[in-house]
Amino acid sequence: MKLVDAVFFVEPADDRLTVVLESRGPQRNPDYSHALDLILSRLARLDTRLIDAWVDSRVTRQLAPEARRVIEGPLRLDPSLDAARLRTRLTTAAARVGRRPNASGPGNPTKRLRLAVEVPGFGSSDADRLEETLARPTGVSKLFEVDAADLLRDFIGVELTTVRGQVNRILGVRPPIALVATGRSPEGAAVQVADVAGALETLNEEGSVELSTEAVGYRSGFIGALLRELPDTRIEHSSPPRIVYDPRHRHATDPTSDETSRTPAPGPFQGDLDRPITARQRREQRKLRRALLAGRDEAPCAVCGDIFPARFLWASHIKRRSVATEDEVRDLPYIAMLACILGCDALFEDGYIAVRDGTFVGTTAVDVGSALGQRVRALEGRPVDDYARRAPYFSWHHEQVFRP
């Protein structure tokens, strides 16, 4: 899957939510245009009203608001939206913002943009939830090209509620099984990854899947709870119940849904409109990065060892926060590490590399001749600093996330 290199986030401003896409530069956000298409398309699926949009760069903030505006709102975004056309309209206007009257050339169309939006079901306090919603896939038809184990990994630690109201939580994924905690088995019980893959395939091919032992295996309740998290799905309360793909449906309309309680760990920022993407979550980042940087303007990546300016380093949880105890979450800086955003963070987060006995090991699940395989091989054998203090967290990652 091709990674999209771009960063966006959502934050409140003036009693409404704003979506910010960082600018493109020589060393950052090369996939700016693709990312903007993704954001607009996903906002459109939420029946968003685009209230205003403006260039939000440091240089242009001294200008009057009307001089920075790139579109006159409000504008309703619905599923029929031509995202590429709207993106061109926004970026063409952005290129003119802040230009000198006698300037030559077309100008820079990839400036930092801020979109003020009104999204049904999202208030000004729901920035994190909207950010995660925009980071989720927007379609089902090709979503299931993603390995079932990858989907399970994305929801490690997330509370998933079954049709009967029982809470399940994925503790770890180690194909051919995933370990899932329930009220009866808080220590976790095995779920076959193949059963999840089969249910995904059925939903993809038929548009619905029956939640019965005969159709999806004896853990049908958990599988239904997981499939319920996919975009544009709903529960059909038949006997037995079914998960149905319905493009007209959103979780906000489901009275049994409690979106505010869900905090799924987003996967990588992926390439196609129907793939999962990641917003670089800023929650807790400042605290984590401050603890890990310890006042430094630059520091080494804990994975590759190269030294980078602070803005190229991401505070990566070794053991995912969603499954860590309160004491573990407070164990700073040892539960986390600085990993560069030039590949190391994603490789560790997605389990392509892990730490065993104090050194990095790589997955054998990729072609050694591929670019990914060569990168993994290059990191194998590198020692880990302060391993003794971090060993329990690296052990969890190796057992639950690593792809052997």
Stockholm file with secondary structure:
# STOCKHOLM 1.0

chainA/1-404         MKLVDAVFFVEPADDRLTVVLESRGPQRNPDYSHALDLILSRLARLDTRLIDAWVDSRVTRQLAPEARRVIEGPLRLDPSLDAARLRTRLTTAAARVGRRPNASGPGNPTKRLRLAVEVPGFGSSDADRLEETLARPTGVSKLFEVDAADLLRDFIGVELTTVRGQVNRILGVRPPIALVATGRSPEGAAVQVADVAGALETLNEEGSVELSTEAVGYRSGFIGALLRELPDTRIEHSSPPRIVYDPRHRHATDPTSDETSRTPAPGPFQGDLDRPITARQRREQRKLRRALLAGRDEAPCAVCGDIFPARFLWASHIKRRSVATEDEVRDLPYIAMLACILGCDALFEDGYIAVRDGTFVGTTAVDVGSALGQRVRALEGRPVDDYARRAPYFSWHHEQVFRP
#=GR chainA/1-404 SS CCBCCCCEEEEEETTEEEEEECCCBTTBCTTHHHHHHHHHHHHHHTTCEEEEEEECCTTGGGSCHHHHEEECSCEECCTTCCHHHHHHHHHHHHHHTTCCTTCCSCCCSCCCEEEEEECTTCCTTCHHHHHHHHTSCSCSTTGGGSCHHHHHHHTBTCEEECTTSCEEEEEEEETTEEEEECSSCTTCEEEEHHHHHHHHHHHHHHSEEECSHHHHCTTHHHHHHHHTTSTTEEEECSSSCEEEECTTCCGGGCTTCCGGGCCCCCCCCBSSTTSCCCCCCCTTHHHHHHHHHTTCSEEECTTTCCEEEGGGEEEEESSCGGGSCHHHHTSTTTTEEEEETTTHHHHHHTTSEEEETTEEEECSSSCTTSHHHHHHHHHTTCBCTTHHHHHHHHHHHHHHTCCC
#=GC SS_cons         CCBCCCCEEEEEETTEEEEEECCCBTTBCTTHHHHHHHHHHHHHHTTCEEEEEEECCTTGGGSCHHHHEEECSCEECCTTCCHHHHHHHHHHHHHHTTCCTTCCSCCCSCCCEEEEEECTTCCTTCHHHHHHHHTSCSCSTTGGGSCHHHHHHHTBTCEEECTTSCEEEEEEEETTEEEEECSSCTTCEEEEHHHHHHHHHHHHHHSEEECSHHHHCTTHHHHHHHHTTSTTEEEECSSSCEEEECTTCCGGGCTTCCGGGCCCCCCCCBSSTTSCCCCCCCTTHHHHHHHHHTTCSEEECTTTCCEEEGGGEEEEESSCGGGSCHHHHTSTTTTEEEEETTTHHHHHHTTSEEEETTEEEECSSSCTTSHHHHHHHHHTTCBCTTHHHHHHHHHHHHHHTCCC
//
